[in-house]
Amino acid sequence: MAREAAVVNACTRLLKKRGAWHMNVHGAGTGRNGLPDLIACHHGRFIAIECKAPRGRIRPLQQHELDRITSAGGHAIVARTTTQLADILDAIDQEHQ
């Protein structure tokens, strides 16, 4: 079973391959709690990605942050595989054509 770190690494590789700007958000005590694991921009669209292992649970604060991002017009997903992220990137690519 995939660990969360493996999902983060796979999503990071996909973002790089697709040419999206991205950064890892490290919860080292200096940032705000509940922020997504990855932040990206693809063709001018904001994407927040909370990576979880297949059975990993999203905490209420994490869901709250994802909801706030969606309300602000960004894309916010919980990725358990790269499939969810690829779907968002494909949709943005279609809009950009």
N, CA, C and O atoms as CSV, one atom per row, in Angstrom:
chain,resi,resn,atom,element,x,y,z
A,1,MET,N,N,0.845,-1.180,0.000
A,1,MET,CA,C,0.000,0.000,0.000
A,1,MET,C,C,0.892,1.246,0.000
A,1,MET,O,O,1.897,1.308,0.708
A,2,ALA,N,N,0.506,2.221,-0.800
A,2,ALA,CA,C,1.309,3.439,-0.945
A,2,ALA,C,C,1.256,4.287,0.321
A,2,ALA,O,O,0.197,4.480,0.918
A,3,ARG,N,N,2.402,4.779,0.708
A,3,ARG,CA,C,2.455,5.743,1.811
A,3,ARG,C,C,2.209,7.131,1.266
A,3,ARG,O,O,2.340,7.374,0.067
A,4,GLU,N,N,1.854,8.038,2.156
A,4,GLU,CA,C,1.569,9.415,1.740
A,4,GLU,C,C,2.762,10.046,1.029
A,4,GLU,O,O,2.582,10.760,0.043
A,5,ALA,N,N,3.963,9.797,1.508
A,5,ALA,CA,C,5.156,10.365,0.875
A,5,ALA,C,C,5.283,9.897,-0.574
A,5,ALA,O,O,5.728,10.660,-1.432
A,6,ALA,N,N,4.903,8.673,-0.851
A,6,ALA,CA,C,4.952,8.157,-2.223
A,6,ALA,C,C,3.952,8.895,-3.110
A,6,ALA,O,O,4.234,9.149,-4.281
A,7,VAL,N,N,2.794,9.237,-2.562
A,7,VAL,CA,C,1.781,9.986,-3.318
A,7,VAL,C,C,2.292,11.404,-3.588
A,7,VAL,O,O,2.141,11.916,-4.697
A,8,VAL,N,N,2.887,12.031,-2.592
A,8,VAL,CA,C,3.466,13.376,-2.778
A,8,VAL,C,C,4.524,13.337,-3.878
A,8,VAL,O,O,4.529,14.190,-4.765
A,9,ASN,N,N,5.414,12.359,-3.823
A,9,ASN,CA,C,6.484,12.255,-4.823
A,9,ASN,C,C,5.921,12.014,-6.221
A,9,ASN,O,O,6.394,12.612,-7.188
A,10,ALA,N,N,4.928,11.155,-6.338
A,10,ALA,CA,C,4.321,10.875,-7.647
A,10,ALA,C,C,3.622,12.114,-8.203
A,10,ALA,O,O,3.726,12.404,-9.395
A,11,CYS,N,N,2.913,12.841,-7.348
A,11,CYS,CA,C,2.242,14.067,-7.790
A,11,CYS,C,C,3.262,15.127,-8.195
A,11,CYS,O,O,3.059,15.843,-9.175
A,12,THR,N,N,4.343,15.227,-7.452
A,12,THR,CA,C,5.402,16.181,-7.783
A,12,THR,C,C,6.005,15.855,-9.147
A,12,THR,O,O,6.241,16.756,-9.952
A,13,ARG,N,N,6.253,14.584,-9.408
A,13,ARG,CA,C,6.799,14.176,-10.715
A,13,ARG,C,C,5.820,14.527,-11.843
A,13,ARG,O,O,6.233,15.008,-12.898
A,14,LEU,N,N,4.531,14.287,-11.618
A,14,LEU,CA,C,3.530,14.591,-12.638
A,14,LEU,C,C,3.468,16.096,-12.913
A,14,LEU,O,O,3.422,16.512,-14.071
A,15,LEU,N,N,3.468,16.905,-11.866
A,15,LEU,CA,C,3.455,18.359,-12.051
A,15,LEU,C,C,4.658,18.823,-12.850
A,15,LEU,O,O,4.529,19.656,-13.747
A,16,LYS,N,N,5.823,18.290,-12.530
A,16,LYS,CA,C,7.048,18.658,-13.246
A,16,LYS,C,C,6.943,18.239,-14.710
A,16,LYS,O,O,7.281,19.012,-15.606
A,17,LYS,N,N,6.480,17.028,-14.946
A,17,LYS,CA,C,6.348,16.505,-16.310
A,17,LYS,C,C,5.386,17.355,-17.136
A,17,LYS,O,O,5.606,17.566,-18.329
A,18,ARG,N,N,4.330,17.838,-16.508
A,18,ARG,CA,C,3.314,18.617,-17.225
A,18,ARG,C,C,3.658,20.096,-17.309
A,18,ARG,O,O,2.909,20.869,-17.907
A,19,GLY,N,N,4.782,20.506,-16.719
A,19,GLY,CA,C,5.246,21.888,-16.824
A,19,GLY,C,C,4.583,22.862,-15.868
A,19,GLY,O,O,4.612,24.071,-16.097
A,20,ALA,N,N,3.990,22.356,-14.806
A,20,ALA,CA,C,3.329,23.221,-13.825
A,20,ALA,C,C,4.350,23.735,-12.813
A,20,ALA,O,O,5.249,23.007,-12.391
A,21,TRP,N,N,4.196,24.996,-12.434
A,21,TRP,CA,C,4.972,25.513,-11.308
A,21,TRP,C,C,4.399,24.855,-10.058
A,21,TRP,O,O,3.183,24.712,-9.931
A,22,HIS,N,N,5.266,24.459,-9.143
A,22,HIS,CA,C,4.768,23.817,-7.920
A,22,HIS,C,C,5.776,23.961,-6.787
A,22,HIS,O,O,6.958,24.232,-6.994
A,23,MET,N,N,5.252,23.765,-5.585
A,23,MET,CA,C,6.113,23.759,-4.402
A,23,MET,C,C,5.487,22.861,-3.341
A,23,MET,O,O,4.268,22.711,-3.268
A,24,ASN,N,N,6.340,22.276,-2.533
A,24,ASN,CA,C,5.879,21.496,-1.388
A,24,ASN,C,C,5.677,22.448,-0.221
A,24,ASN,O,O,6.484,23.350,0.005
A,25,VAL,N,N,4.605,22.243,0.511
A,25,VAL,CA,C,4.338,23.032,1.706
A,25,VAL,C,C,4.694,22.148,2.885
A,25,VAL,O,O,4.025,21.148,3.147
A,26,HIS,N,N,5.742,22.516,3.589
A,26,HIS,CA,C,6.204,21.695,4.708
A,26,HIS,C,C,5.610,22.215,6.007
A,26,HIS,O,O,5.710,23.402,6.318
A,27,GLY,N,N,5.005,21.336,6.745
A,27,GLY,CA,C,4.426,21.714,8.036
A,27,GLY,C,C,5.455,21.638,9.141
A,27,GLY,O,O,5.327,20.836,10.066
A,28,ALA,N,N,6.462,22.462,9.048
A,28,ALA,CA,C,7.559,22.424,10.014
A,28,ALA,C,C,7.322,23.353,11.196
A,28,ALA,O,O,8.267,23.737,11.884
A,29,GLY,N,N,6.072,23.714,11.434
A,29,GLY,CA,C,5.779,24.571,12.567
A,29,GLY,C,C,5.861,26.050,12.262
A,29,GLY,O,O,5.550,26.876,13.120
A,30,THR,N,N,6.281,26.407,11.033
A,30,THR,CA,C,6.408,27.816,10.696
A,30,THR,C,C,5.229,28.323,9.871
A,30,THR,O,O,5.066,29.531,9.703
A,31,GLY,N,N,4.412,27.416,9.359
A,31,GLY,CA,C,3.278,27.810,8.525
A,31,GLY,C,C,1.969,27.644,9.263
A,31,GLY,O,O,1.941,27.414,10.472
A,32,ARG,N,N,0.904,27.762,8.529
A,32,ARG,CA,C,-0.432,27.617,9.083
A,32,ARG,C,C,-0.846,26.154,9.027
A,32,ARG,O,O,-0.590,25.478,8.031
A,33,ASN,N,N,-1.475,25.662,10.071
A,33,ASN,CA,C,-1.952,24.285,10.106
A,33,ASN,C,C,-3.034,24.071,9.063
A,33,ASN,O,O,-3.835,24.968,8.798
A,34,GLY,N,N,-3.060,22.883,8.472
A,34,GLY,CA,C,-4.100,22.504,7.544
A,34,GLY,C,C,-3.822,22.823,6.091
A,34,GLY,O,O,-4.628,22.490,5.223
A,35,LEU,N,N,-2.685,23.469,5.803
A,35,LEU,CA,C,-2.377,23.789,4.409
A,35,LEU,C,C,-2.136,22.514,3.607
A,35,LEU,O,O,-1.650,21.525,4.155
A,36,PRO,N,N,-2.472,22.522,2.310
A,36,PRO,CA,C,-2.263,21.338,1.471
A,36,PRO,C,C,-0.780,21.011,1.322
A,36,PRO,O,O,0.081,21.864,1.542
A,37,ASP,N,N,-0.496,19.775,0.946
A,37,ASP,CA,C,0.885,19.322,0.790
A,37,ASP,C,C,1.593,19.993,-0.382
A,37,ASP,O,O,2.781,20.303,-0.299
A,38,LEU,N,N,0.863,20.214,-1.471
A,38,LEU,CA,C,1.439,20.800,-2.672
A,38,LEU,C,C,0.587,21.969,-3.155
A,38,LEU,O,O,-0.642,21.935,-3.089
A,39,ILE,N,N,1.262,22.990,-3.634
A,39,ILE,CA,C,0.621,24.140,-4.259
A,39,ILE,C,C,1.189,24.217,-5.673
A,39,ILE,O,O,2.397,24.090,-5.873
A,40,ALA,N,N,0.308,24.426,-6.654
A,40,ALA,CA,C,0.766,24.468,-8.040
A,40,ALA,C,C,0.003,25.527,-8.818
A,40,ALA,O,O,-1.070,25.978,-8.418
A,41,CYS,N,N,0.598,25.910,-9.949
A,41,CYS,CA,C,-0.054,26.795,-10.901
A,41,CYS,C,C,0.187,26.207,-12.282
A,41,CYS,O,O,1.325,25.949,-12.675
A,42,HIS,N,N,-0.906,25.998,-13.014
A,42,HIS,CA,C,-0.822,25.413,-14.357
A,42,HIS,C,C,-1.675,26.263,-15.289
A,42,HIS,O,O,-2.889,26.361,-15.112
A,43,HIS,N,N,-1.036,26.877,-16.284
A,43,HIS,CA,C,-1.716,27.783,-17.213
A,43,HIS,C,C,-2.518,28.846,-16.473
A,43,HIS,O,O,-3.636,29.181,-16.867
A,44,GLY,N,N,-1.937,29.372,-15.398
A,44,GLY,CA,C,-2.566,30.448,-14.653
A,44,GLY,C,C,-3.639,30.017,-13.671
A,44,GLY,O,O,-4.277,30.869,-13.052
A,45,ARG,N,N,-3.854,28.734,-13.514
A,45,ARG,CA,C,-4.878,28.228,-12.595
A,45,ARG,C,C,-4.210,27.698,-11.338
A,45,ARG,O,O,-3.224,26.964,-11.408
A,46,PHE,N,N,-4.752,28.072,-10.195
A,46,PHE,CA,C,-4.231,27.677,-8.883
A,46,PHE,C,C,-4.741,26.283,-8.526
A,46,PHE,O,O,-5.928,25.989,-8.665
A,47,ILE,N,N,-3.834,25.437,-8.068
A,47,ILE,CA,C,-4.185,24.067,-7.673
A,47,ILE,C,C,-3.580,23.784,-6.308
A,47,ILE,O,O,-2.392,24.017,-6.087
A,48,ALA,N,N,-4.398,23.281,-5.396
A,48,ALA,CA,C,-3.937,22.845,-4.076
A,48,ALA,C,C,-4.167,21.346,-3.996
A,48,ALA,O,O,-5.249,20.861,-4.327
A,49,ILE,N,N,-3.150,20.610,-3.557
A,49,ILE,CA,C,-3.225,19.163,-3.527
A,49,ILE,C,C,-2.893,18.653,-2.129
A,49,ILE,O,O,-1.779,18.834,-1.638
A,50,GLU,N,N,-3.858,18.025,-1.507
A,50,GLU,CA,C,-3.641,17.344,-0.226
A,50,GLU,C,C,-3.446,15.876,-0.566
A,50,GLU,O,O,-4.374,15.213,-1.030
A,51,CYS,N,N,-2.246,15.368,-0.336
A,51,CYS,CA,C,-1.919,13.979,-0.677
A,51,CYS,C,C,-2.205,13.070,0.512
A,51,CYS,O,O,-1.865,13.385,1.653
A,52,LYS,N,N,-2.825,11.956,0.228
A,52,LYS,CA,C,-3.155,10.979,1.270
A,52,LYS,C,C,-2.874,9.576,0.758
A,52,LYS,O,O,-3.038,9.288,-0.428
A,53,ALA,N,N,-2.454,8.718,1.659
A,53,ALA,CA,C,-2.361,7.296,1.341
A,53,ALA,C,C,-3.776,6.803,1.061
A,53,ALA,O,O,-4.741,7.452,1.465
A,54,PRO,N,N,-3.919,5.672,0.380
A,54,PRO,CA,C,-5.258,5.192,0.024
A,54,PRO,C,C,-6.256,5.158,1.178
A,54,PRO,O,O,-7.440,5.424,0.971
A,55,ARG,N,N,-5.812,4.842,2.363
A,55,ARG,CA,C,-6.725,4.799,3.512
A,55,ARG,C,C,-6.550,5.992,4.462
A,55,ARG,O,O,-7.141,6.020,5.541
A,56,GLY,N,N,-5.758,6.948,4.066
A,56,GLY,CA,C,-5.508,8.108,4.915
A,56,GLY,C,C,-6.741,8.992,5.051
A,56,GLY,O,O,-7.522,9.145,4.112
A,57,ARG,N,N,-6.895,9.556,6.214
A,57,ARG,CA,C,-8.041,10.433,6.490
A,57,ARG,C,C,-7.641,11.888,6.377
A,57,ARG,O,O,-6.541,12.281,6.763
A,58,ILE,N,N,-8.543,12.670,5.846
A,58,ILE,CA,C,-8.320,14.111,5.800
A,58,ILE,C,C,-8.861,14.712,7.101
A,58,ILE,O,O,-9.974,14.404,7.526
A,59,ARG,N,N,-8.068,15.558,7.710
A,59,ARG,CA,C,-8.496,16.186,8.965
A,59,ARG,C,C,-9.450,17.347,8.675
A,59,ARG,O,O,-9.396,17.940,7.597
A,60,PRO,N,N,-10.315,17.668,9.625
A,60,PRO,CA,C,-11.278,18.764,9.398
A,60,PRO,C,C,-10.613,20.080,9.005
A,60,PRO,O,O,-11.137,20.795,8.151
A,61,LEU,N,N,-9.489,20.411,9.598
A,61,LEU,CA,C,-8.805,21.657,9.258
A,61,LEU,C,C,-8.278,21.620,7.817
A,61,LEU,O,O,-8.298,22.632,7.117
A,62,GLN,N,N,-7.810,20.450,7.384
A,62,GLN,CA,C,-7.357,20.312,6.002
A,62,GLN,C,C,-8.534,20.504,5.036
A,62,GLN,O,O,-8.406,21.193,4.024
A,63,GLN,N,N,-9.668,19.897,5.353
A,63,GLN,CA,C,-10.848,20.046,4.501
A,63,GLN,C,C,-11.309,21.498,4.475
A,63,GLN,O,O,-11.723,22.005,3.432
A,64,HIS,N,N,-11.236,22.158,5.614
A,64,HIS,CA,C,-11.608,23.569,5.696
A,64,HIS,C,C,-10.751,24.403,4.743
A,64,HIS,O,O,-11.275,25.251,4.021
A,65,GLU,N,N,-9.448,24.169,4.737
A,65,GLU,CA,C,-8.551,24.929,3.854
A,65,GLU,C,C,-8.860,24.630,2.390
A,65,GLU,O,O,-8.872,25.544,1.566
A,66,LEU,N,N,-9.108,23.373,2.056
A,66,LEU,CA,C,-9.452,23.020,0.677
A,66,LEU,C,C,-10.753,23.693,0.259
A,66,LEU,O,O,-10.869,24.173,-0.869
A,67,ASP,N,N,-11.720,23.731,1.148
A,67,ASP,CA,C,-12.995,24.398,0.861
A,67,ASP,C,C,-12.795,25.895,0.628
A,67,ASP,O,O,-13.414,26.475,-0.264
A,68,ARG,N,N,-11.936,26.515,1.425
A,68,ARG,CA,C,-11.657,27.945,1.255
A,68,ARG,C,C,-11.004,28.221,-0.096
A,68,ARG,O,O,-11.314,29.218,-0.748
A,69,ILE,N,N,-10.107,27.345,-0.510
A,69,ILE,CA,C,-9.434,27.501,-1.812
A,69,ILE,C,C,-10.451,27.367,-2.938
A,69,ILE,O,O,-10.439,28.154,-3.885
A,70,THR,N,N,-11.323,26.384,-2.840
A,70,THR,CA,C,-12.360,26.199,-3.855
A,70,THR,C,C,-13.279,27.413,-3.908
A,70,THR,O,O,-13.636,27.879,-4.991
A,71,SER,N,N,-13.659,27.923,-2.748
A,71,SER,CA,C,-14.520,29.118,-2.695
A,71,SER,C,C,-13.860,30.335,-3.326
A,71,SER,O,O,-14.542,31.218,-3.847
A,72,ALA,N,N,-12.540,30.380,-3.279
A,72,ALA,CA,C,-11.802,31.498,-3.865
A,72,ALA,C,C,-11.563,31.319,-5.363
A,72,ALA,O,O,-10.970,32.186,-6.005
A,73,GLY,N,N,-12.023,30.194,-5.921
A,73,GLY,CA,C,-11.892,29.971,-7.361
A,73,GLY,C,C,-10.765,29.064,-7.771
A,73,GLY,O,O,-10.548,28.866,-8.967
A,74,GLY,N,N,-10.036,28.503,-6.823
A,74,GLY,CA,C,-8.952,27.579,-7.149
A,74,GLY,C,C,-9.442,26.145,-7.241
A,74,GLY,O,O,-10.581,25.836,-6.890
A,75,HIS,N,N,-8.578,25.292,-7.710
A,75,HIS,CA,C,-8.834,23.856,-7.712
A,75,HIS,C,C,-8.214,23.293,-6.440
A,75,HIS,O,O,-7.056,23.581,-6.140
A,76,ALA,N,N,-8.963,22.500,-5.695
A,76,ALA,CA,C,-8.451,21.895,-4.464
A,76,ALA,C,C,-8.881,20.439,-4.450
A,76,ALA,O,O,-10.071,20.134,-4.525
A,77,ILE,N,N,-7.904,19.536,-4.355
A,77,ILE,CA,C,-8.209,18.110,-4.413
A,77,ILE,C,C,-7.504,17.347,-3.312
A,77,ILE,O,O,-6.500,17.791,-2.755
A,78,VAL,N,N,-8.061,16.187,-3.016
A,78,VAL,CA,C,-7.391,15.185,-2.195
A,78,VAL,C,C,-6.926,14.126,-3.180
A,78,VAL,O,O,-7.744,13.490,-3.843
A,79,ALA,N,N,-5.619,13.933,-3.279
A,79,ALA,CA,C,-5.052,12.972,-4.220
A,79,ALA,C,C,-4.567,11.740,-3.471
A,79,ALA,O,O,-3.704,11.827,-2.597
A,80,ARG,N,N,-5.127,10.607,-3.822
A,80,ARG,CA,C,-4.681,9.321,-3.280
A,80,ARG,C,C,-3.824,8.589,-4.307
A,80,ARG,O,O,-3.074,7.673,-3.970
A,81,THR,N,N,-3.947,9.006,-5.554
A,81,THR,CA,C,-3.105,8.577,-6.669
A,81,THR,C,C,-2.903,9.804,-7.543
A,81,THR,O,O,-3.442,10.870,-7.244
A,82,THR,N,N,-2.143,9.673,-8.607
A,82,THR,CA,C,-1.958,10.807,-9.515
A,82,THR,C,C,-3.167,10.998,-10.431
A,82,THR,O,O,-3.244,11.999,-11.143
A,83,THR,N,N,-4.100,10.068,-10.426
A,83,THR,CA,C,-5.260,10.158,-11.316
A,83,THR,C,C,-6.068,11.423,-11.072
A,83,THR,O,O,-6.446,12.103,-12.026
A,84,GLN,N,N,-6.339,11.753,-9.809
A,84,GLN,CA,C,-7.116,12.948,-9.498
A,84,GLN,C,C,-6.405,14.199,-10.010
A,84,GLN,O,O,-7.042,15.094,-10.566
A,85,LEU,N,N,-5.109,14.261,-9.826
A,85,LEU,CA,C,-4.338,15.417,-10.275
A,85,LEU,C,C,-4.295,15.472,-11.803
A,85,LEU,O,O,-4.448,16.546,-12.384
A,86,ALA,N,N,-4.091,14.342,-12.449
A,86,ALA,CA,C,-4.057,14.312,-13.916
A,86,ALA,C,C,-5.376,14.799,-14.502
A,86,ALA,O,O,-5.385,15.493,-15.519
A,87,ASP,N,N,-6.488,14.442,-13.870
A,87,ASP,CA,C,-7.802,14.893,-14.344
A,87,ASP,C,C,-7.913,16.415,-14.297
A,87,ASP,O,O,-8.421,17.028,-15.236
A,88,ILE,N,N,-7.441,17.029,-13.207
A,88,ILE,CA,C,-7.473,18.497,-13.086
A,88,ILE,C,C,-6.564,19.134,-14.137
A,88,ILE,O,O,-6.954,20.095,-14.799
A,89,LEU,N,N,-5.357,18.598,-14.287
A,89,LEU,CA,C,-4.431,19.147,-15.275
A,89,LEU,C,C,-5.001,19.031,-16.682
A,89,LEU,O,O,-4.868,19.957,-17.482
A,90,ASP,N,N,-5.630,17.911,-16.991
A,90,ASP,CA,C,-6.261,17.713,-18.317
A,90,ASP,C,C,-7.373,18.737,-18.536
A,90,ASP,O,O,-7.486,19.302,-19.624
A,91,ALA,N,N,-8.188,18.979,-17.520
A,91,ALA,CA,C,-9.284,19.953,-17.640
A,91,ALA,C,C,-8.723,21.356,-17.875
A,91,ALA,O,O,-9.253,22.114,-18.688
A,92,ILE,N,N,-7.667,21.692,-17.169
A,92,ILE,CA,C,-7.046,23.016,-17.353
A,92,ILE,C,C,-6.448,23.111,-18.753
A,92,ILE,O,O,-6.563,24.150,-19.404
A,93,ASP,N,N,-5.812,22.039,-19.223
A,93,ASP,CA,C,-5.262,22.036,-20.582
A,93,ASP,C,C,-6.364,22.268,-21.607
A,93,ASP,O,O,-6.163,23.002,-22.574
A,94,GLN,N,N,-7.526,21.651,-21.406
A,94,GLN,CA,C,-8.647,21.835,-22.339
A,94,GLN,C,C,-9.125,23.294,-22.341
A,94,GLN,O,O,-9.425,23.848,-23.398
A,95,GLU,N,N,-9.193,23.905,-21.169
A,95,GLU,CA,C,-9.598,25.314,-21.074
A,95,GLU,C,C,-8.593,26.222,-21.777
A,95,GLU,O,O,-8.960,27.247,-22.350
A,96,HIS,N,N,-7.327,25.832,-21.724
A,96,HIS,CA,C,-6.242,26.675,-22.234
A,96,HIS,C,C,-6.132,26.636,-23.763
A,96,HIS,O,O,-5.527,27.526,-24.361
A,97,GLN,N,N,-6.703,25.629,-24.386
A,97,GLN,CA,C,-6.571,25.488,-25.853
A,97,GLN,C,C,-7.333,26.537,-26.592
A,97,GLN,O,O,-7.323,26.555,-27.823
